[in-house]
Amino acid sequence: MAAKSKEPARPVRYVGMATVGRWIGVSGQTIAVYRKRYEESEHPCPTPDGVIVEERETPGWLPEREEEWRAWASNRPGQGAGGGRPRKQSE
């Protein structure tokens, strides 16, 4: 009986925070900040499709989710939107 040759499955390809940052015009480190900042908000970042586990967990997203990230970024609350230090009251 001859053994069937089967091609190995191609690995799923993900992009990391640096690529996501390029999509929306910020650094990969800023994506890490956004993920923490908006984690429990009404506007959380898109959930990763996978996680690479080595010394620490690194999130990864499928490349076809670029438009989702762009939509998220265009609807993200900007500076001064509901936060920051209260202004001093002049007496």
N, CA, C and O atoms as a CHARMM CRD file, in Angstrom:
* protein
*
  364
    1    1 MET  N      0.85000  -1.17600   0.00000 PROA 1      0.00000
    2    1 MET  CA     0.00000   0.00000   0.00000 PROA 1      0.00000
    3    1 MET  C      0.89800   1.24200   0.00000 PROA 1      0.00000
    4    1 MET  O      1.73600   1.41100   0.88500 PROA 1      0.00000
    5    2 ALA  N      0.71800   2.08300  -0.97300 PROA 2      0.00000
    6    2 ALA  CA     1.55200   3.27600  -1.09900 PROA 2      0.00000
    7    2 ALA  C      1.03500   4.37400  -0.17500 PROA 2      0.00000
    8    2 ALA  O     -0.17200   4.58000  -0.04300 PROA 2      0.00000
    9    3 ALA  N      1.96600   5.07000   0.45900 PROA 3      0.00000
   10    3 ALA  CA     1.59700   6.17600   1.35000 PROA 3      0.00000
   11    3 ALA  C      1.22800   7.39100   0.50000 PROA 3      0.00000
   12    3 ALA  O      1.90700   7.71100  -0.47600 PROA 3      0.00000
   13    4 LYS  N      0.16500   8.04600   0.87800 PROA 4      0.00000
   14    4 LYS  CA    -0.25600   9.25600   0.16400 PROA 4      0.00000
   15    4 LYS  C      0.60800  10.41600   0.62400 PROA 4      0.00000
   16    4 LYS  O      0.81300  10.62800   1.81900 PROA 4      0.00000
   17    5 SER  N      1.10900  11.16100  -0.34900 PROA 5      0.00000
   18    5 SER  CA     1.87600  12.34600   0.04600 PROA 5      0.00000
   19    5 SER  C      0.89100  13.50100   0.22600 PROA 5      0.00000
   20    5 SER  O      0.06800  13.79100  -0.64300 PROA 5      0.00000
   21    6 LYS  N      1.00100  14.11100   1.32300 PROA 6      0.00000
   22    6 LYS  CA     0.10400  15.21600   1.65100 PROA 6      0.00000
   23    6 LYS  C      0.95400  16.44300   1.94000 PROA 6      0.00000
   24    6 LYS  O      1.87200  16.40300   2.75900 PROA 6      0.00000
   25    7 GLU  N      0.62700  17.54300   1.24800 PROA 7      0.00000
   26    7 GLU  CA     1.37400  18.76800   1.49700 PROA 7      0.00000
   27    7 GLU  C      1.05300  19.26800   2.89600 PROA 7      0.00000
   28    7 GLU  O     -0.09700  19.20900   3.33200 PROA 7      0.00000
   29    8 PRO  N      2.06600  19.75800   3.60000 PROA 8      0.00000
   30    8 PRO  CA     1.78600  20.31300   4.93000 PROA 8      0.00000
   31    8 PRO  C      0.88600  21.53400   4.81600 PROA 8      0.00000
   32    8 PRO  O      0.96900  22.29200   3.84900 PROA 8      0.00000
   33    9 ALA  N      0.04300  21.71300   5.79200 PROA 9      0.00000
   34    9 ALA  CA    -0.84800  22.87700   5.82000 PROA 9      0.00000
   35    9 ALA  C     -0.01600  24.14200   5.96100 PROA 9      0.00000
   36    9 ALA  O      0.95300  24.19200   6.72000 PROA 9      0.00000
   37   10 ARG  N     -0.41100  25.14900   5.22300 PROA 10     0.00000
   38   10 ARG  CA     0.29000  26.43400   5.33100 PROA 10     0.00000
   39   10 ARG  C     -0.11500  27.10200   6.63300 PROA 10     0.00000
   40   10 ARG  O     -1.28800  27.06600   7.00700 PROA 10     0.00000
   41   11 PRO  N      0.83100  27.70600   7.32600 PROA 11     0.00000
   42   11 PRO  CA     0.47600  28.38800   8.57400 PROA 11     0.00000
   43   11 PRO  C     -0.39100  29.61600   8.30500 PROA 11     0.00000
   44   11 PRO  O     -0.27500  30.26200   7.26300 PROA 11     0.00000
   45   12 VAL  N     -1.24600  29.91700   9.25000 PROA 12     0.00000
   46   12 VAL  CA    -2.06600  31.12700   9.16900 PROA 12     0.00000
   47   12 VAL  C     -1.13600  32.31400   9.40700 PROA 12     0.00000
   48   12 VAL  O     -0.30900  32.29100  10.31800 PROA 12     0.00000
   49   13 ARG  N     -1.27300  33.32600   8.60100 PROA 13     0.00000
   50   13 ARG  CA    -0.41500  34.50400   8.73400 PROA 13     0.00000
   51   13 ARG  C     -1.17800  35.61100   9.45400 PROA 13     0.00000
   52   13 ARG  O     -2.32100  35.92700   9.12400 PROA 13     0.00000
   53   14 TYR  N     -0.50600  36.19000  10.44800 PROA 14     0.00000
   54   14 TYR  CA    -1.07400  37.27600  11.23300 PROA 14     0.00000
   55   14 TYR  C     -0.17400  38.49100  11.10400 PROA 14     0.00000
   56   14 TYR  O      0.99600  38.37400  10.73800 PROA 14     0.00000
   57   15 VAL  N     -0.72700  39.66000  11.40700 PROA 15     0.00000
   58   15 VAL  CA     0.08900  40.87400  11.51300 PROA 15     0.00000
   59   15 VAL  C      0.09700  41.29600  12.97400 PROA 15     0.00000
   60   15 VAL  O     -0.84100  41.01900  13.72100 PROA 15     0.00000
   61   16 GLY  N      1.16500  41.96700  13.36600 PROA 16     0.00000
   62   16 GLY  CA     1.29900  42.40700  14.74500 PROA 16     0.00000
   63   16 GLY  C      0.95900  43.87500  14.92100 PROA 16     0.00000
   64   16 GLY  O      0.44300  44.53000  14.01500 PROA 16     0.00000
   65   17 MET  N      1.25600  44.37100  16.10000 PROA 17     0.00000
   66   17 MET  CA     0.90600  45.74600  16.44700 PROA 17     0.00000
   67   17 MET  C      1.61900  46.77500  15.58000 PROA 17     0.00000
   68   17 MET  O      1.05700  47.83800  15.31600 PROA 17     0.00000
   69   18 ALA  N      2.84100  46.49500  15.12800 PROA 18     0.00000
   70   18 ALA  CA     3.55100  47.45400  14.27900 PROA 18     0.00000
   71   18 ALA  C      2.81600  47.64700  12.95500 PROA 18     0.00000
   72   18 ALA  O      2.66900  48.77500  12.48400 PROA 18     0.00000
   73   19 THR  N      2.35700  46.55900  12.36000 PROA 19     0.00000
   74   19 THR  CA     1.62100  46.65900  11.09400 PROA 19     0.00000
   75   19 THR  C      0.27800  47.34200  11.30400 PROA 19     0.00000
   76   19 THR  O     -0.11300  48.20000  10.51200 PROA 19     0.00000
   77   20 VAL  N     -0.42700  46.97000  12.35900 PROA 20     0.00000
   78   20 VAL  CA    -1.71100  47.62100  12.65800 PROA 20     0.00000
   79   20 VAL  C     -1.48300  49.12000  12.84400 PROA 20     0.00000
   80   20 VAL  O     -2.27100  49.93700  12.36500 PROA 20     0.00000
   81   21 GLY  N     -0.41700  49.47400  13.53300 PROA 21     0.00000
   82   21 GLY  CA    -0.09600  50.89200  13.72500 PROA 21     0.00000
   83   21 GLY  C      0.11900  51.61400  12.40400 PROA 21     0.00000
   84   21 GLY  O     -0.34900  52.73900  12.22500 PROA 21     0.00000
   85   22 ARG  N      0.82800  50.96900  11.47100 PROA 22     0.00000
   86   22 ARG  CA     1.03400  51.58400  10.14700 PROA 22     0.00000
   87   22 ARG  C     -0.30100  51.78600   9.43700 PROA 22     0.00000
   88   22 ARG  O     -0.48900  52.78800   8.74800 PROA 22     0.00000
   89   23 TRP  N     -1.22600  50.84500   9.59900 PROA 23     0.00000
   90   23 TRP  CA    -2.53600  50.97600   8.96700 PROA 23     0.00000
   91   23 TRP  C     -3.24200  52.25500   9.39600 PROA 23     0.00000
   92   23 TRP  O     -3.90700  52.90800   8.59200 PROA 23     0.00000
   93   24 ILE  N     -3.09000  52.61100  10.69000 PROA 24     0.00000
   94   24 ILE  CA    -3.85500  53.75500  11.20000 PROA 24     0.00000
   95   24 ILE  C     -2.98000  54.96300  11.52000 PROA 24     0.00000
   96   24 ILE  O     -3.46300  55.94400  12.08600 PROA 24     0.00000
   97   25 GLY  N     -1.69700  54.90000  11.16300 PROA 25     0.00000
   98   25 GLY  CA    -0.82900  56.07000  11.29400 PROA 25     0.00000
   99   25 GLY  C     -0.23900  56.31600  12.66500 PROA 25     0.00000
  100   25 GLY  O      0.04000  57.46100  13.02200 PROA 25     0.00000
  101   26 VAL  N     -0.04200  55.25000  13.45100 PROA 26     0.00000
  102   26 VAL  CA     0.58900  55.37800  14.76500 PROA 26     0.00000
  103   26 VAL  C      1.64800  54.28600  14.90400 PROA 26     0.00000
  104   26 VAL  O      1.79700  53.44600  14.01600 PROA 26     0.00000
  105   27 SER  N      2.37700  54.29700  16.01000 PROA 27     0.00000
  106   27 SER  CA     3.38600  53.26300  16.23600 PROA 27     0.00000
  107   27 SER  C      2.74900  52.00400  16.82400 PROA 27     0.00000
  108   27 SER  O      1.62100  52.02600  17.31600 PROA 27     0.00000
  109   28 GLY  N      3.49400  50.92100  16.75800 PROA 28     0.00000
  110   28 GLY  CA     3.03500  49.68100  17.38300 PROA 28     0.00000
  111   28 GLY  C      2.86500  49.85000  18.88500 PROA 28     0.00000
  112   28 GLY  O      1.95500  49.26700  19.47500 PROA 28     0.00000
  113   29 GLN  N      3.72700  50.63700  19.50600 PROA 29     0.00000
  114   29 GLN  CA     3.60800  50.89000  20.94900 PROA 29     0.00000
  115   29 GLN  C      2.31100  51.62000  21.26100 PROA 29     0.00000
  116   29 GLN  O      1.68700  51.37100  22.29300 PROA 29     0.00000
  117   30 THR  N      1.90500  52.52000  20.37400 PROA 30     0.00000
  118   30 THR  CA     0.64400  53.23200  20.58400 PROA 30     0.00000
  119   30 THR  C     -0.53300  52.25500  20.51700 PROA 30     0.00000
  120   30 THR  O     -1.50800  52.41300  21.25200 PROA 30     0.00000
  121   31 ILE  N     -0.45100  51.25800  19.65000 PROA 31     0.00000
  122   31 ILE  CA    -1.50900  50.23800  19.59200 PROA 31     0.00000
  123   31 ILE  C     -1.59400  49.52000  20.93800 PROA 31     0.00000
  124   31 ILE  O     -2.69100  49.24500  21.42300 PROA 31     0.00000
  125   32 ALA  N     -0.44500  49.21400  21.54500 PROA 32     0.00000
  126   32 ALA  CA    -0.44600  48.56700  22.86300 PROA 32     0.00000
  127   32 ALA  C     -1.13000  49.46500  23.89800 PROA 32     0.00000
  128   32 ALA  O     -1.89000  48.98600  24.73900 PROA 32     0.00000
  129   33 VAL  N     -0.85400  50.76000  23.82700 PROA 33     0.00000
  130   33 VAL  CA    -1.48700  51.72000  24.74600 PROA 33     0.00000
  131   33 VAL  C     -2.99300  51.76800  24.50700 PROA 33     0.00000
  132   33 VAL  O     -3.77600  51.74100  25.45600 PROA 33     0.00000
  133   34 TYR  N     -3.39700  51.83800  23.24300 PROA 34     0.00000
  134   34 TYR  CA    -4.82200  51.87100  22.91400 PROA 34     0.00000
  135   34 TYR  C     -5.53000  50.61700  23.42000 PROA 34     0.00000
  136   34 TYR  O     -6.64300  50.69800  23.94000 PROA 34     0.00000
  137   35 ARG  N     -4.89000  49.46500  23.27100 PROA 35     0.00000
  138   35 ARG  CA    -5.52500  48.21600  23.71400 PROA 35     0.00000
  139   35 ARG  C     -5.82700  48.27200  25.21300 PROA 35     0.00000
  140   35 ARG  O     -6.89800  47.84900  25.64700 PROA 35     0.00000
  141   36 LYS  N     -4.89100  48.78900  25.99600 PROA 36     0.00000
  142   36 LYS  CA    -5.13100  48.90800  27.44500 PROA 36     0.00000
  143   36 LYS  C     -6.14900  49.99700  27.75200 PROA 36     0.00000
  144   36 LYS  O     -7.06700  49.79500  28.54600 PROA 36     0.00000
  145   37 ARG  N     -5.98100  51.14500  27.12000 PROA 37     0.00000
  146   37 ARG  CA    -6.83200  52.30100  27.40300 PROA 37     0.00000
  147   37 ARG  C     -8.29900  52.01700  27.09600 PROA 37     0.00000
  148   37 ARG  O     -9.17800  52.39400  27.87000 PROA 37     0.00000
  149   38 TYR  N     -8.56300  51.36600  25.99000 PROA 38     0.00000
  150   38 TYR  CA    -9.94700  51.16600  25.55800 PROA 38     0.00000
  151   38 TYR  C    -10.49400  49.77000  25.86500 PROA 38     0.00000
  152   38 TYR  O    -11.59700  49.42300  25.44400 PROA 38     0.00000
  153   39 GLU  N     -9.71300  48.97300  26.60100 PROA 39     0.00000
  154   39 GLU  CA   -10.07300  47.58700  26.88400 PROA 39     0.00000
  155   39 GLU  C    -11.47700  47.42700  27.46500 PROA 39     0.00000
  156   39 GLU  O    -12.24000  46.57000  27.01900 PROA 39     0.00000
  157   40 GLU  N    -11.81600  48.23500  28.44100 PROA 40     0.00000
  158   40 GLU  CA   -13.11600  48.09800  29.09600 PROA 40     0.00000
  159   40 GLU  C    -14.03100  49.27900  28.79000 PROA 40     0.00000
  160   40 GLU  O    -14.92200  49.61100  29.57100 PROA 40     0.00000
  161   41 SER  N    -13.79600  49.90100  27.64600 PROA 41     0.00000
  162   41 SER  CA   -14.62100  51.04400  27.25500 PROA 41     0.00000
  163   41 SER  C    -15.73200  50.57700  26.32000 PROA 41     0.00000
  164   41 SER  O    -15.86300  49.38900  26.02500 PROA 41     0.00000
  165   42 GLU  N    -16.51800  51.52800  25.86900 PROA 42     0.00000
  166   42 GLU  CA   -17.55200  51.23100  24.88300 PROA 42     0.00000
  167   42 GLU  C    -16.95800  51.12500  23.48300 PROA 42     0.00000
  168   42 GLU  O    -17.66800  50.80900  22.52800 PROA 42     0.00000
  169   43 HSD  N    -15.66900  51.38600  23.36000 PROA 43     0.00000
  170   43 HSD  CA   -15.00300  51.40100  22.05600 PROA 43     0.00000
  171   43 HSD  C    -13.70000  50.59700  22.11600 PROA 43     0.00000
  172   43 HSD  O    -12.63500  51.15000  21.84200 PROA 43     0.00000
  173   44 PRO  N    -13.75900  49.27900  22.47400 PROA 44     0.00000
  174   44 PRO  CA   -12.51700  48.50100  22.57100 PROA 44     0.00000
  175   44 PRO  C    -11.89600  48.26200  21.19000 PROA 44     0.00000
  176   44 PRO  O    -12.59000  48.28000  20.17300 PROA 44     0.00000
  177   45 CYS  N    -10.60400  48.04200  21.17500 PROA 45     0.00000
  178   45 CYS  CA    -9.90400  47.70700  19.93100 PROA 45     0.00000
  179   45 CYS  C    -10.41200  46.37100  19.40000 PROA 45     0.00000
  180   45 CYS  O    -10.93200  45.55700  20.16300 PROA 45     0.00000
  181   46 PRO  N    -10.26500  46.14200  18.10000 PROA 46     0.00000
  182   46 PRO  CA   -10.62500  44.83800  17.55000 PROA 46     0.00000
  183   46 PRO  C     -9.85900  43.71800  18.26500 PROA 46     0.00000
  184   46 PRO  O     -8.65700  43.82600  18.50700 PROA 46     0.00000
  185   47 THR  N    -10.56500  42.66400  18.58800 PROA 47     0.00000
  186   47 THR  CA    -9.99000  41.51800  19.30600 PROA 47     0.00000
  187   47 THR  C     -8.99100  40.78500  18.41900 PROA 47     0.00000
  188   47 THR  O     -9.26700  40.57000  17.23900 PROA 47     0.00000
  189   48 PRO  N     -7.83500  40.39500  18.95800 PROA 48     0.00000
  190   48 PRO  CA    -6.86700  39.65100  18.14500 PROA 48     0.00000
  191   48 PRO  C     -7.44700  38.31000  17.67000 PROA 48     0.00000
  192   48 PRO  O     -8.29800  37.71100  18.32800 PROA 48     0.00000
  193   49 ASP  N     -6.96200  37.86500  16.52000 PROA 49     0.00000
  194   49 ASP  CA    -7.36000  36.57100  15.97800 PROA 49     0.00000
  195   49 ASP  C     -6.50000  35.45200  16.53800 PROA 49     0.00000
  196   49 ASP  O     -6.88500  34.28400  16.49100 PROA 49     0.00000
  197   50 GLY  N     -5.35400  35.80000  17.06200 PROA 50     0.00000
  198   50 GLY  CA    -4.44700  34.80600  17.61400 PROA 50     0.00000
  199   50 GLY  C     -3.45900  35.46900  18.55400 PROA 50     0.00000
  200   50 GLY  O     -3.36000  36.69400  18.62500 PROA 50     0.00000
  201   51 VAL  N     -2.73100  34.62700  19.27200 PROA 51     0.00000
  202   51 VAL  CA    -1.72300  35.11900  20.21400 PROA 51     0.00000
  203   51 VAL  C     -0.48200  34.25100  20.07000 PROA 51     0.00000
  204   51 VAL  O     -0.56800  33.02300  20.05800 PROA 51     0.00000
  205   52 ILE  N      0.66900  34.89900  19.96300 PROA 52     0.00000
  206   52 ILE  CA     1.94200  34.18900  19.95000 PROA 52     0.00000
  207   52 ILE  C      2.45700  34.20600  21.37900 PROA 52     0.00000
  208   52 ILE  O      2.54800  35.26300  22.00300 PROA 52     0.00000
  209   53 VAL  N      2.78900  33.04100  21.88800 PROA 53     0.00000
  210   53 VAL  CA     3.23100  32.95400  23.27800 PROA 53     0.00000
  211   53 VAL  C      4.71100  32.58000  23.29600 PROA 53     0.00000
  212   53 VAL  O      5.08700  31.47500  22.90400 PROA 53     0.00000
  213   54 GLU  N      5.52900  33.49400  23.74600 PROA 54     0.00000
  214   54 GLU  CA     6.94400  33.23500  23.95400 PROA 54     0.00000
  215   54 GLU  C      7.26700  33.75900  25.33400 PROA 54     0.00000
  216   54 GLU  O      6.73200  33.25300  26.32000 PROA 54     0.00000
  217   55 GLU  N      8.13700  34.77000  25.43500 PROA 55     0.00000
  218   55 GLU  CA     8.39500  35.35600  26.74800 PROA 55     0.00000
  219   55 GLU  C      7.15500  36.07800  27.26100 PROA 55     0.00000
  220   55 GLU  O      6.87700  36.08600  28.46000 PROA 55     0.00000
  221   56 ARG  N      6.41800  36.68000  26.34200 PROA 56     0.00000
  222   56 ARG  CA     5.15400  37.34500  26.68700 PROA 56     0.00000
  223   56 ARG  C      4.19400  37.12000  25.52900 PROA 56     0.00000
  224   56 ARG  O      4.60500  36.76700  24.42300 PROA 56     0.00000
  225   57 GLU  N      2.93200  37.32500  25.79500 PROA 57     0.00000
  226   57 GLU  CA     1.93700  37.11700  24.74800 PROA 57     0.00000
  227   57 GLU  C      1.93700  38.28800  23.78000 PROA 57     0.00000
  228   57 GLU  O      1.96000  39.44500  24.20100 PROA 57     0.00000
  229   58 THR  N      1.91300  37.99900  22.50200 PROA 58     0.00000
  230   58 THR  CA     1.88300  39.01600  21.47000 PROA 58     0.00000
  231   58 THR  C      0.63500  38.79100  20.62400 PROA 58     0.00000
  232   58 THR  O      0.46700  37.71300  20.05400 PROA 58     0.00000
  233   59 PRO  N     -0.25000  39.79600  20.53000 PROA 59     0.00000
  234   59 PRO  CA    -1.47500  39.61200  19.74700 PROA 59     0.00000
  235   59 PRO  C     -1.19600  39.66700  18.25400 PROA 59     0.00000
  236   59 PRO  O     -0.23600  40.29700  17.81000 PROA 59     0.00000
  237   60 GLY  N     -2.04300  39.00200  17.49100 PROA 60     0.00000
  238   60 GLY  CA    -1.94100  39.02500  16.03700 PROA 60     0.00000
  239   60 GLY  C     -3.32000  39.09300  15.41300 PROA 60     0.00000
  240   60 GLY  O     -4.27700  38.52400  15.93800 PROA 60     0.00000
  241   61 TRP  N     -3.41900  39.79200  14.28800 PROA 61     0.00000
  242   61 TRP  CA    -4.68600  39.94900  13.58100 PROA 61     0.00000
  243   61 TRP  C     -4.51400  39.46300  12.15800 PROA 61     0.00000
  244   61 TRP  O     -3.42500  39.55800  11.59400 PROA 61     0.00000
  245   62 LEU  N     -5.57500  38.94600  11.57700 PROA 62     0.00000
  246   62 LEU  CA    -5.54600  38.54400  10.18200 PROA 62     0.00000
  247   62 LEU  C     -5.41800  39.79400   9.30400 PROA 62     0.00000
  248   62 LEU  O     -6.04500  40.81300   9.59500 PROA 62     0.00000
  249   63 PRO  N     -4.61800  39.73000   8.23900 PROA 63     0.00000
  250   63 PRO  CA    -4.41200  40.90500   7.39500 PROA 63     0.00000
  251   63 PRO  C     -5.70400  41.48500   6.82100 PROA 63     0.00000
  252   63 PRO  O     -5.79700  42.69300   6.59900 PROA 63     0.00000
  253   64 GLU  N     -6.69000  40.64200   6.58300 PROA 64     0.00000
  254   64 GLU  CA    -7.94300  41.15000   5.99800 PROA 64     0.00000
  255   64 GLU  C     -8.76600  42.00300   6.96100 PROA 64     0.00000
  256   64 GLU  O     -9.82500  42.50200   6.57800 PROA 64     0.00000
  257   65 ARG  N     -8.30900  42.18200   8.19500 PROA 65     0.00000
  258   65 ARG  CA    -9.03300  43.01400   9.15900 PROA 65     0.00000
  259   65 ARG  C     -8.56700  44.46700   9.15300 PROA 65     0.00000
  260   65 ARG  O     -8.92900  45.23800  10.04200 PROA 65     0.00000
  261   66 GLU  N     -7.76600  44.84400   8.15900 PROA 66     0.00000
  262   66 GLU  CA    -7.26200  46.21900   8.07600 PROA 66     0.00000
  263   66 GLU  C     -8.39600  47.24000   8.08500 PROA 66     0.00000
  264   66 GLU  O     -8.32500  48.22800   8.81500 PROA 66     0.00000
  265   67 GLU  N     -9.43200  47.01800   7.29300 PROA 67     0.00000
  266   67 GLU  CA   -10.54000  47.98300   7.22800 PROA 67     0.00000
  267   67 GLU  C    -11.25100  48.10600   8.57600 PROA 67     0.00000
  268   67 GLU  O    -11.69900  49.19100   8.94300 PROA 67     0.00000
  269   68 GLU  N    -11.35400  47.01000   9.30500 PROA 68     0.00000
  270   68 GLU  CA   -11.97100  47.05500  10.64600 PROA 68     0.00000
  271   68 GLU  C    -11.16400  47.96800  11.55900 PROA 68     0.00000
  272   68 GLU  O    -11.72900  48.76800  12.30500 PROA 68     0.00000
  273   69 TRP  N     -9.82900  47.84400  11.49900 PROA 69     0.00000
  274   69 TRP  CA    -8.97700  48.71000  12.31200 PROA 69     0.00000
  275   69 TRP  C     -9.09800  50.16700  11.88700 PROA 69     0.00000
  276   69 TRP  O     -9.13400  51.06000  12.73400 PROA 69     0.00000
  277   70 ARG  N     -9.16200  50.41300  10.59200 PROA 70     0.00000
  278   70 ARG  CA    -9.29400  51.79800  10.11300 PROA 70     0.00000
  279   70 ARG  C    -10.61500  52.40400  10.58500 PROA 70     0.00000
  280   70 ARG  O    -10.66400  53.57000  10.97600 PROA 70     0.00000
  281   71 ALA  N    -11.67900  51.61200  10.54600 PROA 71     0.00000
  282   71 ALA  CA   -12.98300  52.09200  11.02100 PROA 71     0.00000
  283   71 ALA  C    -12.92600  52.36300  12.52300 PROA 71     0.00000
  284   71 ALA  O    -13.46600  53.36100  13.00200 PROA 71     0.00000
  285   72 TRP  N    -12.27100  51.47000  13.26100 PROA 72     0.00000
  286   72 TRP  CA   -12.13300  51.66500  14.71400 PROA 72     0.00000
  287   72 TRP  C    -11.40800  52.98100  14.98900 PROA 72     0.00000
  288   72 TRP  O    -11.84900  53.78000  15.81500 PROA 72     0.00000
  289   73 ALA  N    -10.29300  53.20100  14.29000 PROA 73     0.00000
  290   73 ALA  CA    -9.48100  54.39800  14.52400 PROA 73     0.00000
  291   73 ALA  C    -10.24100  55.67300  14.16800 PROA 73     0.00000
  292   73 ALA  O    -10.10200  56.68700  14.85200 PROA 73     0.00000
  293   74 SER  N    -11.03700  55.62900  13.11000 PROA 74     0.00000
  294   74 SER  CA   -11.75900  56.84300  12.71400 PROA 74     0.00000
  295   74 SER  C    -12.88700  57.18300  13.68300 PROA 74     0.00000
  296   74 SER  O    -13.37200  58.31500  13.69200 PROA 74     0.00000
  297   75 ASN  N    -13.30600  56.22600  14.49100 PROA 75     0.00000
  298   75 ASN  CA   -14.37600  56.46000  15.47600 PROA 75     0.00000
  299   75 ASN  C    -13.86600  56.52900  16.90900 PROA 75     0.00000
  300   75 ASN  O    -14.65400  56.60000  17.85200 PROA 75     0.00000
  301   76 ARG  N    -12.54100  56.50700  17.07200 PROA 76     0.00000
  302   76 ARG  CA   -11.93500  56.53000  18.40400 PROA 76     0.00000
  303   76 ARG  C    -12.09000  57.91000  19.02300 PROA 76     0.00000
  304   76 ARG  O    -11.86900  58.91800  18.35200 PROA 76     0.00000
  305   77 PRO  N    -12.47400  57.96600  20.32300 PROA 77     0.00000
  306   77 PRO  CA   -12.53000  59.27400  20.98200 PROA 77     0.00000
  307   77 PRO  C    -11.15200  59.93200  20.95200 PROA 77     0.00000
  308   77 PRO  O    -10.14200  59.27400  21.20300 PROA 77     0.00000
  309   78 GLY  N    -11.11000  61.20500  20.65100 PROA 78     0.00000
  310   78 GLY  CA    -9.84100  61.92200  20.56300 PROA 78     0.00000
  311   78 GLY  C     -9.46600  62.58800  21.87100 PROA 78     0.00000
  312   78 GLY  O    -10.10900  62.38000  22.90000 PROA 78     0.00000
  313   79 GLN  N     -8.42500  63.38400  21.81600 PROA 79     0.00000
  314   79 GLN  CA    -7.97900  64.11000  22.99700 PROA 79     0.00000
  315   79 GLN  C     -9.09600  65.00500  23.50200 PROA 79     0.00000
  316   79 GLN  O     -9.82200  65.62400  22.72500 PROA 79     0.00000
  317   80 GLY  N     -9.21500  65.06000  24.80000 PROA 80     0.00000
  318   80 GLY  CA   -10.21000  65.93100  25.41300 PROA 80     0.00000
  319   80 GLY  C    -11.60500  65.34600  25.42100 PROA 80     0.00000
  320   80 GLY  O    -12.55500  66.02500  25.81200 PROA 80     0.00000
  321   81 ALA  N    -11.74800  64.11400  25.00400 PROA 81     0.00000
  322   81 ALA  CA   -13.07800  63.50300  24.97000 PROA 81     0.00000
  323   81 ALA  C    -13.35600  62.81300  26.30400 PROA 81     0.00000
  324   81 ALA  O    -13.04100  61.63700  26.48600 PROA 81     0.00000
  325   82 GLY  N    -13.93500  63.54500  27.21000 PROA 82     0.00000
  326   82 GLY  CA   -14.38400  62.93900  28.46100 PROA 82     0.00000
  327   82 GLY  C    -13.29700  62.50600  29.42500 PROA 82     0.00000
  328   82 GLY  O    -13.41400  61.44300  30.03500 PROA 82     0.00000
  329   83 GLY  N    -12.28800  63.26000  29.57600 PROA 83     0.00000
  330   83 GLY  CA   -11.27000  62.82700  30.52900 PROA 83     0.00000
  331   83 GLY  C    -10.23400  63.88800  30.78700 PROA 83     0.00000
  332   83 GLY  O    -10.37400  65.03600  30.36600 PROA 83     0.00000
  333   84 GLY  N     -9.22000  63.49800  31.46700 PROA 84     0.00000
  334   84 GLY  CA    -8.14700  64.41900  31.77900 PROA 84     0.00000
  335   84 GLY  C     -8.34900  65.10100  33.10300 PROA 84     0.00000
  336   84 GLY  O     -9.35500  64.91100  33.78700 PROA 84     0.00000
  337   85 ARG  N     -7.37500  65.89300  33.44100 PROA 85     0.00000
  338   85 ARG  CA    -7.39100  66.61300  34.69800 PROA 85     0.00000
  339   85 ARG  C     -8.41500  67.74700  34.64000 PROA 85     0.00000
  340   85 ARG  O     -8.46200  68.48200  33.65400 PROA 85     0.00000
  341   86 PRO  N     -9.22600  67.89600  35.66900 PROA 86     0.00000
  342   86 PRO  CA   -10.19600  69.00700  35.67700 PROA 86     0.00000
  343   86 PRO  C     -9.46700  70.34700  35.68600 PROA 86     0.00000
  344   86 PRO  O     -8.38700  70.47000  36.26300 PROA 86     0.00000
  345   87 ARG  N    -10.05700  71.33600  35.05200 PROA 87     0.00000
  346   87 ARG  CA    -9.45500  72.67300  35.04700 PROA 87     0.00000
  347   87 ARG  C     -9.55800  73.30500  36.42600 PROA 87     0.00000
  348   87 ARG  O    -10.48700  73.03900  37.18800 PROA 87     0.00000
  349   88 LYS  N     -8.57400  74.15200  36.72500 PROA 88     0.00000
  350   88 LYS  CA    -8.61700  74.88600  37.99700 PROA 88     0.00000
  351   88 LYS  C     -9.77500  75.85700  37.96800 PROA 88     0.00000
  352   88 LYS  O    -10.04300  76.50800  36.95900 PROA 88     0.00000
  353   89 GLN  N    -10.44600  75.93900  39.08200 PROA 89     0.00000
  354   89 GLN  CA   -11.54100  76.88800  39.20000 PROA 89     0.00000
  355   89 GLN  C    -10.94300  78.23700  39.60000 PROA 89     0.00000
  356   89 GLN  O    -10.23300  78.32500  40.60200 PROA 89     0.00000
  357   90 SER  N    -11.22200  79.28100  38.83100 PROA 90     0.00000
  358   90 SER  CA   -10.72600  80.59600  39.18500 PROA 90     0.00000
  359   90 SER  C    -11.63700  81.17700  40.27200 PROA 90     0.00000
  360   90 SER  O    -12.86300  81.07500  40.21900 PROA 90     0.00000
  361   91 GLU  N    -10.98200  81.78400  41.25000 PROA 91     0.00000
  362   91 GLU  CA   -11.75700  82.30100  42.38100 PROA 91     0.00000
  363   91 GLU  C    -11.92900  83.78500  42.31900 PROA 91     0.00000
  364   91 GLU  O    -12.55800  84.37100  43.20000 PROA 91     0.00000
